[in-house]
């Protein structure tokens, strides 16, 4: 749409011939051309009326607001866009405004309801301004109304209010305690925060100082955490704290204190003074963790006593087999040979040789069983000799080459440590032969920095690490538990096709009670 001077974006009625204003008259061409760009760029609706309250200018924003084109609005009375009940009052107001002296005008916005072209009413805010425009050789006074649609603004306000109510409901009904603090004081707290601190509602906490709600030990740490959050740090770890006892009451006992974890985050749209705190009650979780830790320590102590008892029993049985039964079998062999001579039986008699060979095999089996139960050389000659003998037996019985490298073990490891290392080597060699199908194995035993370091490496097929946890497989698990009982650790590196390696670190002063960590057994 073009104005009277051909300027785009503002429509106006041309002035009558002779330069006299009449109903529907518009500013002269020169005046209209001067203000047309301003009307075109305005985001608010602009409606210009003459002394007869007829519309002489209608900008694009007004077209969109009233749902009416400028061609349809020009020349129409202003009351067309006003509800019937407010037309008379508005006309009187406009007349008074037009008649007032120029210096008496005050651009005070007024709120009223207007009508769209389809008859729907909507709230608007109107600011009136007198406009003197040149018409021919004279001057005509017009009134310009700056119209702002409050309907969209109200919709936005309503939407923001609904979102706020929804957010408040979410925070209020959240099962975890949340409060917002501005400076030192709480400005919002939800229902869970009220329950946590023994109040009827979260609103009862508003106005309280944050730090007075917590035990003294945590206050300074929380201040530092808040300062870091307000300085822009993110991802701060939760801060442990305890609830302060209510005023006038005795401090809670160790079993009555509520333990908390407080996560602090600055609110980005509230300057640098407001933080949100999410407060988790971890009392039950901490108690359960402590109980679980005590249970694990008890089970670990029980496991250590069972292992010790089993080893003692194995040693006793091995001793009896070697000393008692072995000696009886040797005596039986000698007695059998003597009886055969007394009976006139030749020493080369096949029957006698068969019985003597059977006794020899029985003695060999007895010694092997006794050695498997408890190698006597571990007690008599020490750990190094026992591991070397174990390697020789593995080479002979399992069909693989075992190479041993052992440093001088000074001081000699204690009984618990020695039997633990021996059993680990035994288990590692068995796994290498049965599962990894290794052909060559290297065993290294060294003393370094107060630790006994065991390494067993093979060239086998390896296995996937989850295979360690298959049901009924406790060999590697047993190695880990033996190491943990002595305060050590085990590292297992087995890759399919890449061989395998077991590494063990054990303190030379290892003790079954050394480990108190809450790790799993596997």
Buried (B, 14 or more C-beta within 10 A) or exposed (E): BEBBBEBEBBBBBBBBEEBEBBBBBBBBBEBBBBBBEEBBEBEBBBBBBBBEBBBBBBBBBBBEBBEBBBEBBBBBBBBBBBBEEBBEEBBEBBEEBBEEEEEEEEEEEEEBBBBBBEEEBBBBBBBBBEBEBBBBEEEBEBBBBBBBBBBEEEEEEEEEEEEEEEEEEEBBEBEEBBBBBBEEEBBBBBBBBBBBBEBEBBBBBBEBEBBEBBBEEBBEBBEEBBEBBBEEEEEBEBBBBBBBBEEEEEEBEEEEBBBBBBBBBBBEEEEEEBBBBBBBBBBEEBEEEEEEEEEBBEEBEEBBEEBBEEBEEBBEBBBEBBEEBBEEBEEBBEEBBEEBEEEEEEEEEEEBEEBBEEBEEBBEEBBEBBBEBBBBBBBEEBBBBBBBBBBEBBBEEBEBEBEBEBEEBEEEBBBBBBBBBBBBBBBBBEBBBEBBEBEBBBBBBBBEEEBBBBBBBBBBBBBEEEEBEEEEEEBBBBBBBBBBBBBBBBEBEBEEEEBBBBBBBBBBBBBBEBBEEEEEEE
